[in-house]
Protein backbone atom coordinates (compact mmCIF):
# COMPACT_ATOMS: atom_id res chain seq x y z
CA UNK A 1 0.00 0.00 0.00
CA UNK A 2 1.27 3.48 -0.88
CA UNK A 3 0.18 7.08 -0.42
CA UNK A 4 0.63 9.02 -3.67
CA UNK A 5 0.31 12.82 -3.68
CA UNK A 6 -2.32 14.35 -5.93
CA UNK A 7 -0.96 14.45 -9.49
CA UNK A 8 -2.14 14.41 -13.12
CA UNK A 9 -2.54 10.62 -13.07
CA UNK A 10 -4.81 10.40 -10.01
CA UNK A 11 -6.50 13.83 -10.24
CA UNK A 12 -9.73 12.52 -11.80
CA UNK A 13 -9.98 9.67 -9.27
CA UNK A 14 -9.56 12.12 -6.37
CA UNK A 15 -12.20 14.45 -7.78
CA UNK A 16 -14.72 11.62 -8.35
CA UNK A 17 -14.32 10.25 -4.81
CA UNK A 18 -14.59 13.76 -3.37
CA UNK A 19 -17.86 14.40 -5.24
CA UNK A 20 -19.29 11.05 -4.21
CA UNK A 21 -18.31 11.46 -0.55
CA UNK A 22 -19.83 14.89 0.07
CA UNK A 23 -23.18 16.33 -1.00
CA UNK A 24 -22.96 19.62 -2.89
CA UNK A 25 -23.93 21.72 0.13
CA UNK A 26 -21.06 20.23 2.18
CA UNK A 27 -18.16 20.64 -0.24
CA UNK A 28 -16.21 23.50 -1.70
CA UNK A 29 -15.19 23.75 -5.34
CA UNK A 30 -12.47 21.22 -6.13
CA UNK A 31 -10.15 23.93 -7.44
CA UNK A 32 -10.60 25.85 -4.18
CA UNK A 33 -9.79 22.70 -2.19
CA UNK A 34 -6.60 22.21 -4.21
CA UNK A 35 -5.63 25.84 -3.56
CA UNK A 36 -6.22 25.44 0.18
CA UNK A 37 -3.95 22.38 0.15
CA UNK A 38 -1.29 24.33 -1.73
CA UNK A 39 -1.50 27.19 0.76
CA UNK A 40 -1.58 25.06 3.93
CA UNK A 41 1.04 22.37 4.54
CA UNK A 42 -1.31 20.63 7.00
CA UNK A 43 -3.76 19.76 4.21
CA UNK A 44 -2.54 16.76 2.21
CA UNK A 45 -4.26 15.55 -0.93
CA UNK A 46 -3.19 12.00 -1.77
CA UNK A 47 -4.49 8.70 -3.07
CA UNK A 48 -4.02 5.31 -1.44
CA UNK A 49 -2.88 2.69 -3.94
CA UNK A 50 -2.54 -1.07 -3.59
CA UNK A 51 -0.90 -3.08 -6.37
CA UNK A 52 -0.93 0.11 -8.45
CA UNK A 53 -4.73 0.39 -8.16
CA UNK A 54 -6.39 3.39 -6.52
CA UNK A 55 -8.24 2.17 -3.44
CA UNK A 56 -9.09 5.28 -1.43
CA UNK A 57 -8.20 8.68 -0.04
CA UNK A 58 -6.32 9.08 3.24
CA UNK A 59 -7.40 11.33 6.05
CA UNK A 60 -4.55 13.41 7.43
CA UNK A 61 -4.82 15.14 10.78
CA UNK A 62 -1.26 16.48 10.98
PQR file of N, CA, C, O and H, with PARSE charges and radii, in Angstrom:
ATOM      1  N   UNK A   1       0.854  -1.169   0.000 -0.4000 1.5000
ATOM      2  CA  UNK A   1       0.000   0.000   0.000 -0.0000 2.0000
ATOM      3  C   UNK A   1       0.900   1.232   0.000  0.5500 1.7000
ATOM      4  O   UNK A   1       1.917   1.272   0.692 -0.5500 1.4000
ATOM      5  N   UNK A   2       0.511   2.239  -0.788 -0.4000 1.5000
ATOM      6  CA  UNK A   2       1.266   3.482  -0.880 -0.0000 2.0000
ATOM      7  C   UNK A   2       0.328   4.679  -0.818  0.5500 1.7000
ATOM      8  O   UNK A   2      -0.852   4.587  -1.155 -0.5500 1.4000
ATOM      9  H   UNK A   2      -0.316   2.206  -1.350  0.4000 1.0000
ATOM     10  N   UNK A   3       0.881   5.796  -0.379 -0.4000 1.5000
ATOM     11  CA  UNK A   3       0.178   7.075  -0.421 -0.0000 2.0000
ATOM     12  C   UNK A   3       0.866   7.901  -1.511  0.5500 1.7000
ATOM     13  O   UNK A   3       2.059   8.194  -1.419 -0.5500 1.4000
ATOM     14  H   UNK A   3       1.840   5.871  -0.105  0.4000 1.0000
ATOM     15  N   UNK A   4       0.110   8.270  -2.531 -0.4000 1.5000
ATOM     16  CA  UNK A   4       0.635   9.020  -3.665 -0.0000 2.0000
ATOM     17  C   UNK A   4      -0.001  10.412  -3.658  0.5500 1.7000
ATOM     18  O   UNK A   4      -1.225  10.536  -3.658 -0.5500 1.4000
ATOM     19  H   UNK A   4      -0.859   8.032  -2.606  0.4000 1.0000
ATOM     20  N   UNK A   5       0.824  11.449  -3.653 -0.4000 1.5000
ATOM     21  CA  UNK A   5       0.306  12.821  -3.678 -0.0000 2.0000
ATOM     22  C   UNK A   5      -0.531  13.053  -4.925  0.5500 1.7000
ATOM     23  O   UNK A   5      -0.327  12.419  -5.960 -0.5500 1.4000
ATOM     24  H   UNK A   5       1.819  11.348  -3.653  0.4000 1.0000
ATOM     25  N   UNK A   6      -1.473  13.974  -4.803 -0.4000 1.5000
ATOM     26  CA  UNK A   6      -2.317  14.347  -5.933 -0.0000 2.0000
ATOM     27  C   UNK A   6      -1.427  14.725  -7.115  0.5500 1.7000
ATOM     28  O   UNK A   6      -0.498  15.520  -6.973 -0.5500 1.4000
ATOM     29  H   UNK A   6      -1.639  14.489  -3.962  0.4000 1.0000
ATOM     30  N   UNK A   7      -1.721  14.148  -8.285 -0.4000 1.5000
ATOM     31  CA  UNK A   7      -0.965  14.450  -9.495 -0.0000 2.0000
ATOM     32  C   UNK A   7      -1.883  14.299 -10.712  0.5500 1.7000
ATOM     33  O   UNK A   7      -3.073  14.022 -10.566 -0.5500 1.4000
ATOM     34  H   UNK A   7      -2.477  13.502  -8.401  0.4000 1.0000
ATOM     35  N   UNK A   8      -1.329  14.481 -11.895 -0.4000 1.5000
ATOM     36  CA  UNK A   8      -2.139  14.406 -13.119 -0.0000 2.0000
ATOM     37  C   UNK A   8      -2.755  13.018 -13.318  0.5500 1.7000
ATOM     38  O   UNK A   8      -3.850  12.900 -13.869 -0.5500 1.4000
ATOM     39  H   UNK A   8      -0.362  14.705 -12.013  0.4000 1.0000
ATOM     40  N   UNK A   9      -2.066  11.983 -12.879 -0.4000 1.5000
ATOM     41  CA  UNK A   9      -2.545  10.619 -13.074 -0.0000 2.0000
ATOM     42  C   UNK A   9      -3.737  10.287 -12.187  0.5500 1.7000
ATOM     43  O   UNK A   9      -4.658   9.598 -12.626 -0.5500 1.4000
ATOM     44  H   UNK A   9      -1.177  12.079 -12.432  0.4000 1.0000
ATOM     45  N   UNK A  10      -3.733  10.767 -10.941 -0.4000 1.5000
ATOM     46  CA  UNK A  10      -4.810  10.400 -10.012 -0.0000 2.0000
ATOM     47  C   UNK A  10      -5.803  11.538  -9.751  0.5500 1.7000
ATOM     48  O   UNK A  10      -6.706  11.393  -8.926 -0.5500 1.4000
ATOM     49  H   UNK A  10      -2.984  11.326 -10.584  0.4000 1.0000
ATOM     50  N   UNK A  11      -5.645  12.647 -10.436 -0.4000 1.5000
ATOM     51  CA  UNK A  11      -6.496  13.828 -10.244 -0.0000 2.0000
ATOM     52  C   UNK A  11      -7.979  13.499 -10.422  0.5500 1.7000
ATOM     53  O   UNK A  11      -8.800  13.853  -9.576 -0.5500 1.4000
ATOM     54  H   UNK A  11      -4.912  12.765 -11.106  0.4000 1.0000
ATOM     55  N   UNK A  12      -8.319  12.827 -11.517 -0.4000 1.5000
ATOM     56  CA  UNK A  12      -9.727  12.521 -11.796 -0.0000 2.0000
ATOM     57  C   UNK A  12     -10.307  11.588 -10.744  0.5500 1.7000
ATOM     58  O   UNK A  12     -11.450  11.764 -10.321 -0.5500 1.4000
ATOM     59  H   UNK A  12      -7.652  12.539 -12.204  0.4000 1.0000
ATOM     60  N   UNK A  13      -9.523  10.587 -10.316 -0.4000 1.5000
ATOM     61  CA  UNK A  13      -9.981   9.669  -9.267 -0.0000 2.0000
ATOM     62  C   UNK A  13     -10.300  10.452  -7.994  0.5500 1.7000
ATOM     63  O   UNK A  13     -11.356  10.265  -7.390 -0.5500 1.4000
ATOM     64  H   UNK A  13      -8.595  10.444 -10.660  0.4000 1.0000
ATOM     65  N   UNK A  14      -9.381  11.331  -7.592 -0.4000 1.5000
ATOM     66  CA  UNK A  14      -9.562  12.122  -6.374 -0.0000 2.0000
ATOM     67  C   UNK A  14     -10.849  12.936  -6.468  0.5500 1.7000
ATOM     68  O   UNK A  14     -11.649  12.969  -5.532 -0.5500 1.4000
ATOM     69  H   UNK A  14      -8.523  11.483  -8.083  0.4000 1.0000
ATOM     70  N   UNK A  15     -11.034  13.590  -7.608 -0.4000 1.5000
ATOM     71  CA  UNK A  15     -12.203  14.449  -7.780 -0.0000 2.0000
ATOM     72  C   UNK A  15     -13.503  13.632  -7.746  0.5500 1.7000
ATOM     73  O   UNK A  15     -14.488  14.081  -7.160 -0.5500 1.4000
ATOM     74  H   UNK A  15     -10.384  13.563  -8.368  0.4000 1.0000
ATOM     75  N   UNK A  16     -13.524  12.469  -8.350 -0.4000 1.5000
ATOM     76  CA  UNK A  16     -14.720  11.619  -8.346 -0.0000 2.0000
ATOM     77  C   UNK A  16     -15.067  11.178  -6.926  0.5500 1.7000
ATOM     78  O   UNK A  16     -16.221  11.270  -6.509 -0.5500 1.4000
ATOM     79  H   UNK A  16     -12.724  12.105  -8.826  0.4000 1.0000
ATOM     80  N   UNK A  17     -14.077  10.703  -6.191 -0.4000 1.5000
ATOM     81  CA  UNK A  17     -14.321  10.251  -4.814 -0.0000 2.0000
ATOM     82  C   UNK A  17     -14.796  11.415  -3.950  0.5500 1.7000
ATOM     83  O   UNK A  17     -15.706  11.254  -3.136 -0.5500 1.4000
ATOM     84  H   UNK A  17     -13.139  10.628  -6.530  0.4000 1.0000
ATOM     85  N   UNK A  18     -14.192  12.571  -4.121 -0.4000 1.5000
ATOM     86  CA  UNK A  18     -14.587  13.762  -3.368 -0.0000 2.0000
ATOM     87  C   UNK A  18     -16.058  14.101  -3.634  0.5500 1.7000
ATOM     88  O   UNK A  18     -16.810  14.372  -2.698 -0.5500 1.4000
ATOM     89  H   UNK A  18     -13.453  12.701  -4.782  0.4000 1.0000
ATOM     90  N   UNK A  19     -16.463  14.087  -4.894 -0.4000 1.5000
ATOM     91  CA  UNK A  19     -17.861  14.402  -5.238 -0.0000 2.0000
ATOM     92  C   UNK A  19     -18.831  13.367  -4.686  0.5500 1.7000
ATOM     93  O   UNK A  19     -19.929  13.705  -4.247 -0.5500 1.4000
ATOM     94  H   UNK A  19     -15.852  13.867  -5.654  0.4000 1.0000
ATOM     95  N   UNK A  20     -18.419  12.104  -4.712 -0.4000 1.5000
ATOM     96  CA  UNK A  20     -19.293  11.046  -4.208 -0.0000 2.0000
ATOM     97  C   UNK A  20     -19.404  11.064  -2.683  0.5500 1.7000
ATOM     98  O   UNK A  20     -20.433  10.675  -2.130 -0.5500 1.4000
ATOM     99  H   UNK A  20     -17.526  11.829  -5.069  0.4000 1.0000
ATOM    100  N   UNK A  21     -18.357  11.511  -2.008 -0.4000 1.5000
ATOM    101  CA  UNK A  21     -18.311  11.462  -0.547 -0.0000 2.0000
ATOM    102  C   UNK A  21     -19.085  12.592   0.123  0.5500 1.7000
ATOM    103  O   UNK A  21     -19.579  12.428   1.238 -0.5500 1.4000
ATOM    104  H   UNK A  21     -17.521  11.828  -2.457  0.4000 1.0000
ATOM    105  N   UNK A  22     -19.194  13.731  -0.544 -0.4000 1.5000
ATOM    106  CA  UNK A  22     -19.827  14.893   0.073 -0.0000 2.0000
ATOM    107  C   UNK A  22     -20.954  15.417  -0.802  0.5500 1.7000
ATOM    108  O   UNK A  22     -20.774  15.565  -2.011 -0.5500 1.4000
ATOM    109  H   UNK A  22     -18.793  13.864  -1.450  0.4000 1.0000
ATOM    110  N   UNK A  23     -22.110  15.701  -0.218 -0.4000 1.5000
ATOM    111  CA  UNK A  23     -23.177  16.326  -1.002 -0.0000 2.0000
ATOM    112  C   UNK A  23     -22.769  17.753  -1.372  0.5500 1.7000
ATOM    113  O   UNK A  23     -21.923  18.348  -0.704 -0.5500 1.4000
ATOM    114  H   UNK A  23     -22.256  15.581   0.764  0.4000 1.0000
ATOM    115  N   UNK A  24     -23.357  18.296  -2.420 -0.4000 1.5000
ATOM    116  CA  UNK A  24     -22.956  19.618  -2.895 -0.0000 2.0000
ATOM    117  C   UNK A  24     -22.930  20.703  -1.808  0.5500 1.7000
ATOM    118  O   UNK A  24     -22.050  21.564  -1.819 -0.5500 1.4000
ATOM    119  H   UNK A  24     -24.044  17.813  -2.963  0.4000 1.0000
ATOM    120  N   UNK A  25     -23.874  20.667  -0.885 -0.4000 1.5000
ATOM    121  CA  UNK A  25     -23.931  21.721   0.132 -0.0000 2.0000
ATOM    122  C   UNK A  25     -22.859  21.557   1.216  0.5500 1.7000
ATOM    123  O   UNK A  25     -22.721  22.423   2.080 -0.5500 1.4000
ATOM    124  H   UNK A  25     -24.589  19.967  -0.876  0.4000 1.0000
ATOM    125  N   UNK A  26     -22.100  20.456   1.180 -0.4000 1.5000
ATOM    126  CA  UNK A  26     -21.056  20.227   2.183 -0.0000 2.0000
ATOM    127  C   UNK A  26     -19.642  20.249   1.602  0.5500 1.7000
ATOM    128  O   UNK A  26     -18.684  19.939   2.310 -0.5500 1.4000
ATOM    129  H   UNK A  26     -22.212  19.753   0.478  0.4000 1.0000
ATOM    130  N   UNK A  27     -19.497  20.606   0.345 -0.4000 1.5000
ATOM    131  CA  UNK A  27     -18.160  20.638  -0.245 -0.0000 2.0000
ATOM    132  C   UNK A  27     -17.896  21.993  -0.883  0.5500 1.7000
ATOM    133  O   UNK A  27     -18.811  22.733  -1.246 -0.5500 1.4000
ATOM    134  H   UNK A  27     -20.275  20.858  -0.230  0.4000 1.0000
ATOM    135  N   UNK A  28     -16.622  22.283  -1.002 -0.4000 1.5000
ATOM    136  CA  UNK A  28     -16.209  23.495  -1.702 -0.0000 2.0000
ATOM    137  C   UNK A  28     -15.773  23.092  -3.106  0.5500 1.7000
ATOM    138  O   UNK A  28     -15.567  21.909  -3.378 -0.5500 1.4000
ATOM    139  H   UNK A  28     -15.879  21.683  -0.707  0.4000 1.0000
ATOM    140  N   UNK A  29     -15.634  24.051  -3.980 -0.4000 1.5000
ATOM    141  CA  UNK A  29     -15.195  23.753  -5.341 -0.0000 2.0000
ATOM    142  C   UNK A  29     -13.855  23.023  -5.280  0.5500 1.7000
ATOM    143  O   UNK A  29     -12.998  23.358  -4.462 -0.5500 1.4000
ATOM    144  H   UNK A  29     -15.801  25.011  -3.759  0.4000 1.0000
ATOM    145  N   UNK A  30     -13.676  22.027  -6.147 -0.4000 1.5000
ATOM    146  CA  UNK A  30     -12.466  21.220  -6.130 -0.0000 2.0000
ATOM    147  C   UNK A  30     -11.220  22.077  -6.324  0.5500 1.7000
ATOM    148  O   UNK A  30     -10.205  21.858  -5.663 -0.5500 1.4000
ATOM    149  H   UNK A  30     -14.372  21.755  -6.811  0.4000 1.0000
ATOM    150  N   UNK A  31     -11.295  23.038  -7.215 -0.4000 1.5000
ATOM    151  CA  UNK A  31     -10.151  23.931  -7.442 -0.0000 2.0000
ATOM    152  C   UNK A  31      -9.813  24.706  -6.169  0.5500 1.7000
ATOM    153  O   UNK A  31      -8.640  24.912  -5.859 -0.5500 1.4000
ATOM    154  H   UNK A  31     -12.120  23.215  -7.752  0.4000 1.0000
ATOM    155  N   UNK A  32     -10.824  25.130  -5.442 -0.4000 1.5000
ATOM    156  CA  UNK A  32     -10.603  25.847  -4.180 -0.0000 2.0000
ATOM    157  C   UNK A  32      -9.961  24.915  -3.143  0.5500 1.7000
ATOM    158  O   UNK A  32      -9.079  25.336  -2.394 -0.5500 1.4000
ATOM    159  H   UNK A  32     -11.778  24.963  -5.694  0.4000 1.0000
ATOM    160  N   UNK A  33     -10.394  23.667  -3.100 -0.4000 1.5000
ATOM    161  CA  UNK A  33      -9.795  22.698  -2.188 -0.0000 2.0000
ATOM    162  C   UNK A  33      -8.314  22.491  -2.519  0.5500 1.7000
ATOM    163  O   UNK A  33      -7.474  22.443  -1.620 -0.5500 1.4000
ATOM    164  H   UNK A  33     -11.110  23.325  -3.709  0.4000 1.0000
ATOM    165  N   UNK A  34      -8.001  22.368  -3.810 -0.4000 1.5000
ATOM    166  CA  UNK A  34      -6.597  22.214  -4.214 -0.0000 2.0000
ATOM    167  C   UNK A  34      -5.775  23.438  -3.818  0.5500 1.7000
ATOM    168  O   UNK A  34      -4.626  23.301  -3.399 -0.5500 1.4000
ATOM    169  H   UNK A  34      -8.683  22.407  -4.540  0.4000 1.0000
ATOM    170  N   UNK A  35      -6.348  24.623  -3.945 -0.4000 1.5000
ATOM    171  CA  UNK A  35      -5.633  25.840  -3.562 -0.0000 2.0000
ATOM    172  C   UNK A  35      -5.397  25.878  -2.057  0.5500 1.7000
ATOM    173  O   UNK A  35      -4.319  26.266  -1.608 -0.5500 1.4000
ATOM    174  H   UNK A  35      -7.281  24.735  -4.285  0.4000 1.0000
ATOM    175  N   UNK A  36      -6.394  25.479  -1.281 -0.4000 1.5000
ATOM    176  CA  UNK A  36      -6.225  25.435   0.178 -0.0000 2.0000
ATOM    177  C   UNK A  36      -5.098  24.476   0.554  0.5500 1.7000
ATOM    178  O   UNK A  36      -4.300  24.776   1.442 -0.5500 1.4000
ATOM    179  H   UNK A  36      -7.270  25.163  -1.647  0.4000 1.0000
ATOM    180  N   UNK A  37      -5.027  23.338  -0.109 -0.4000 1.5000
ATOM    181  CA  UNK A  37      -3.953  22.379   0.153 -0.0000 2.0000
ATOM    182  C   UNK A  37      -2.597  22.965  -0.228  0.5500 1.7000
ATOM    183  O   UNK A  37      -1.605  22.736   0.464 -0.5500 1.4000
ATOM    184  H   UNK A  37      -5.674  23.095  -0.831  0.4000 1.0000
ATOM    185  N   UNK A  38      -2.550  23.708  -1.310 -0.4000 1.5000
ATOM    186  CA  UNK A  38      -1.294  24.328  -1.734 -0.0000 2.0000
ATOM    187  C   UNK A  38      -0.849  25.411  -0.751  0.5500 1.7000
ATOM    188  O   UNK A  38       0.347  25.616  -0.544 -0.5500 1.4000
ATOM    189  H   UNK A  38      -3.356  23.894  -1.872  0.4000 1.0000
ATOM    190  N   UNK A  39      -1.801  26.091  -0.157 -0.4000 1.5000
ATOM    191  CA  UNK A  39      -1.501  27.192   0.764 -0.0000 2.0000
ATOM    192  C   UNK A  39      -1.246  26.734   2.198  0.5500 1.7000
ATOM    193  O   UNK A  39      -0.678  27.486   2.991 -0.5500 1.4000
ATOM    194  H   UNK A  39      -2.772  25.925  -0.324  0.4000 1.0000
ATOM    195  N   UNK A  40      -1.655  25.520   2.541 -0.4000 1.5000
ATOM    196  CA  UNK A  40      -1.578  25.057   3.925 -0.0000 2.0000
ATOM    197  C   UNK A  40      -0.905  23.686   3.967  0.5500 1.7000
ATOM    198  O   UNK A  40      -1.470  22.699   3.497 -0.5500 1.4000
ATOM    199  H   UNK A  40      -2.116  24.909   1.897  0.4000 1.0000
ATOM    200  N   UNK A  41       0.288  23.629   4.521 -0.4000 1.5000
ATOM    201  CA  UNK A  41       1.036  22.373   4.540 -0.0000 2.0000
ATOM    202  C   UNK A  41       0.365  21.286   5.379  0.5500 1.7000
ATOM    203  O   UNK A  41       0.752  20.121   5.283 -0.5500 1.4000
ATOM    204  H   UNK A  41       0.748  24.431   4.903  0.4000 1.0000
ATOM    205  N   UNK A  42      -0.616  21.629   6.188 -0.4000 1.5000
ATOM    206  CA  UNK A  42      -1.313  20.627   6.998 -0.0000 2.0000
ATOM    207  C   UNK A  42      -2.396  19.893   6.212  0.5500 1.7000
ATOM    208  O   UNK A  42      -2.895  18.861   6.661 -0.5500 1.4000
ATOM    209  H   UNK A  42      -0.931  22.575   6.266  0.4000 1.0000
ATOM    210  N   UNK A  43      -2.758  20.409   5.060 -0.4000 1.5000
ATOM    211  CA  UNK A  43      -3.756  19.760   4.209 -0.0000 2.0000
ATOM    212  C   UNK A  43      -3.012  18.964   3.144  0.5500 1.7000
ATOM    213  O   UNK A  43      -2.283  19.529   2.329 -0.5500 1.4000
ATOM    214  H   UNK A  43      -2.354  21.247   4.695  0.4000 1.0000
ATOM    215  N   UNK A  44      -3.201  17.658   3.159 -0.4000 1.5000
ATOM    216  CA  UNK A  44      -2.540  16.764   2.207 -0.0000 2.0000
ATOM    217  C   UNK A  44      -3.589  16.128   1.308  0.5500 1.7000
ATOM    218  O   UNK A  44      -4.573  15.565   1.789 -0.5500 1.4000
ATOM    219  H   UNK A  44      -3.794  17.199   3.821  0.4000 1.0000
ATOM    220  N   UNK A  45      -3.376  16.219   0.022 -0.4000 1.5000
ATOM    221  CA  UNK A  45      -4.257  15.549  -0.930 -0.0000 2.0000
ATOM    222  C   UNK A  45      -3.457  14.407  -1.539  0.5500 1.7000
ATOM    223  O   UNK A  45      -2.456  14.634  -2.219 -0.5500 1.4000
ATOM    224  H   UNK A  45      -2.577  16.675  -0.369  0.4000 1.0000
ATOM    225  N   UNK A  46      -3.902  13.180  -1.291 -0.4000 1.5000
ATOM    226  CA  UNK A  46      -3.193  12.002  -1.768 -0.0000 2.0000
ATOM    227  C   UNK A  46      -4.198  10.904  -2.087  0.5500 1.7000
ATOM    228  O   UNK A  46      -5.380  10.998  -1.758 -0.5500 1.4000
ATOM    229  H   UNK A  46      -4.715  12.996  -0.739  0.4000 1.0000
ATOM    230  N   UNK A  47      -3.700   9.879  -2.728 -0.4000 1.5000
ATOM    231  CA  UNK A  47      -4.494   8.705  -3.068 -0.0000 2.0000
ATOM    232  C   UNK A  47      -3.790   7.490  -2.475  0.5500 1.7000
ATOM    233  O   UNK A  47      -2.564   7.387  -2.523 -0.5500 1.4000
ATOM    234  H   UNK A  47      -2.740   9.803  -2.996  0.4000 1.0000
ATOM    235  N   UNK A  48      -4.568   6.577  -1.920 -0.4000 1.5000
ATOM    236  CA  UNK A  48      -4.020   5.310  -1.444 -0.0000 2.0000
ATOM    237  C   UNK A  48      -4.071   4.332  -2.609  0.5500 1.7000
ATOM    238  O   UNK A  48      -5.112   4.152  -3.240 -0.5500 1.4000
ATOM    239  H   UNK A  48      -5.564   6.661  -1.881  0.4000 1.0000
ATOM    240  N   UNK A  49      -2.926   3.698  -2.887 -0.4000 1.5000
ATOM    241  CA  UNK A  49      -2.881   2.688  -3.942 -0.0000 2.0000
ATOM    242  C   UNK A  49      -2.459   1.352  -3.349  0.5500 1.7000
ATOM    243  O   UNK A  49      -1.727   1.295  -2.362 -0.5500 1.4000
ATOM    244  H   UNK A  49      -2.080   3.844  -2.375  0.4000 1.0000
ATOM    245  N   UNK A  50      -2.932   0.287  -3.965 -0.4000 1.5000
ATOM    246  CA  UNK A  50      -2.541  -1.071  -3.591 -0.0000 2.0000
ATOM    247  C   UNK A  50      -2.373  -1.833  -4.897  0.5500 1.7000
ATOM    248  O   UNK A  50      -3.298  -1.891  -5.707 -0.5500 1.4000
ATOM    249  H   UNK A  50      -3.527   0.333  -4.768  0.4000 1.0000
ATOM    250  N   UNK A  51      -1.213  -2.412  -5.101 -0.4000 1.5000
ATOM    251  CA  UNK A  51      -0.896  -3.084  -6.367 -0.0000 2.0000
ATOM    252  C   UNK A  51      -1.181  -2.167  -7.558  0.5500 1.7000
ATOM    253  O   UNK A  51      -1.734  -2.593  -8.571 -0.5500 1.4000
ATOM    254  H   UNK A  51      -0.462  -2.365  -4.442  0.4000 1.0000
ATOM    255  N   UNK A  52      -0.795  -0.916  -7.415 -0.4000 1.5000
ATOM    256  CA  UNK A  52      -0.929   0.114  -8.454 -0.0000 2.0000
ATOM    257  C   UNK A  52      -2.380   0.438  -8.813  0.5500 1.7000
ATOM    258  O   UNK A  52      -2.638   1.042  -9.855 -0.5500 1.4000
ATOM    259  H   UNK A  52      -0.345  -0.569  -6.591  0.4000 1.0000
ATOM    260  N   UNK A  53      -3.320   0.044  -7.966 -0.4000 1.5000
ATOM    261  CA  UNK A  53      -4.732   0.389  -8.159 -0.0000 2.0000
ATOM    262  C   UNK A  53      -5.134   1.407  -7.092  0.5500 1.7000
ATOM    263  O   UNK A  53      -4.778   1.259  -5.923 -0.5500 1.4000
ATOM    264  H   UNK A  53      -3.110  -0.446  -7.121  0.4000 1.0000
ATOM    265  N   UNK A  54      -5.868   2.431  -7.492 -0.4000 1.5000
ATOM    266  CA  UNK A  54      -6.387   3.388  -6.525 -0.0000 2.0000
ATOM    267  C   UNK A  54      -7.436   2.701  -5.661  0.5500 1.7000
ATOM    268  O   UNK A  54      -8.354   2.063  -6.177 -0.5500 1.4000
ATOM    269  H   UNK A  54      -6.157   2.551  -8.442  0.4000 1.0000
ATOM    270  N   UNK A  55      -7.295   2.834  -4.329 -0.4000 1.5000
ATOM    271  CA  UNK A  55      -8.240   2.172  -3.436 -0.0000 2.0000
ATOM    272  C   UNK A  55      -8.882   3.118  -2.427  0.5500 1.7000
ATOM    273  O   UNK A  55      -9.776   2.700  -1.692 -0.5500 1.4000
ATOM    274  H   UNK A  55      -6.550   3.351  -3.910  0.4000 1.0000
ATOM    275  N   UNK A  56      -8.459   4.367  -2.370 -0.4000 1.5000
ATOM    276  CA  UNK A  56      -9.087   5.284  -1.430 -0.0000 2.0000
ATOM    277  C   UNK A  56      -8.302   6.563  -1.250  0.5500 1.7000
ATOM    278  O   UNK A  56      -7.263   6.778  -1.874 -0.5500 1.4000
ATOM    279  H   UNK A  56      -7.733   4.706  -2.968  0.4000 1.0000
ATOM    280  N   UNK A  57      -8.828   7.406  -0.378 -0.4000 1.5000
ATOM    281  CA  UNK A  57      -8.195   8.682  -0.039 -0.0000 2.0000
ATOM    282  C   UNK A  57      -7.873   8.662   1.446  0.5500 1.7000
ATOM    283  O   UNK A  57      -8.722   8.286   2.254 -0.5500 1.4000
ATOM    284  H   UNK A  57      -9.672   7.231   0.129  0.4000 1.0000
ATOM    285  N   UNK A  58      -6.668   9.060   1.818 -0.4000 1.5000
ATOM    286  CA  UNK A  58      -6.316   9.077   3.241 -0.0000 2.0000
ATOM    287  C   UNK A  58      -6.882  10.301   3.934  0.5500 1.7000
ATOM    288  O   UNK A  58      -7.167  11.318   3.301 -0.5500 1.4000
ATOM    289  H   UNK A  58      -5.979   9.366   1.162  0.4000 1.0000
ATOM    290  N   UNK A  59      -7.038  10.190   5.226 -0.4000 1.5000
ATOM    291  CA  UNK A  59      -7.399  11.333   6.054 -0.0000 2.0000
ATOM    292  C   UNK A  59      -6.155  11.702   6.833  0.5500 1.7000
ATOM    293  O   UNK A  59      -5.574  10.863   7.521 -0.5500 1.4000
ATOM    294  H   UNK A  59      -6.806   9.364   5.741  0.4000 1.0000
ATOM    295  N   UNK A  60      -5.749  12.946   6.729 -0.4000 1.5000
ATOM    296  CA  UNK A  60      -4.547  13.407   7.429 -0.0000 2.0000
ATOM    297  C   UNK A  60      -4.926  14.431   8.458  0.5500 1.7000
ATOM    298  O   UNK A  60      -5.582  15.423   8.138 -0.5500 1.4000
ATOM    299  H   UNK A  60      -6.222  13.627   6.171  0.4000 1.0000
ATOM    300  N   UNK A  61      -4.526  14.211   9.691 -0.4000 1.5000
ATOM    301  CA  UNK A  61      -4.816  15.135  10.778 -0.0000 2.0000
ATOM    302  C   UNK A  61      -3.535  15.711  11.348  0.5500 1.7000
ATOM    303  O   UNK A  61      -3.452  15.949  12.553 -0.5500 1.4000
ATOM    304  H   UNK A  61      -3.994  13.405   9.951  0.4000 1.0000
ATOM    305  N   UNK A  62      -2.534  15.938  10.512 -0.4000 1.5000
ATOM    306  CA  UNK A  62      -1.265  16.485  10.978 -0.0000 2.0000
ATOM    307  C   UNK A  62      -1.330  17.976  11.140  0.5500 1.7000
ATOM    308  O   UNK A  62      -0.341  18.599  11.527 -0.5500 1.4000
ATOM    309  H   UNK A  62      -2.602  15.744   9.533  0.4000 1.0000
TER
END
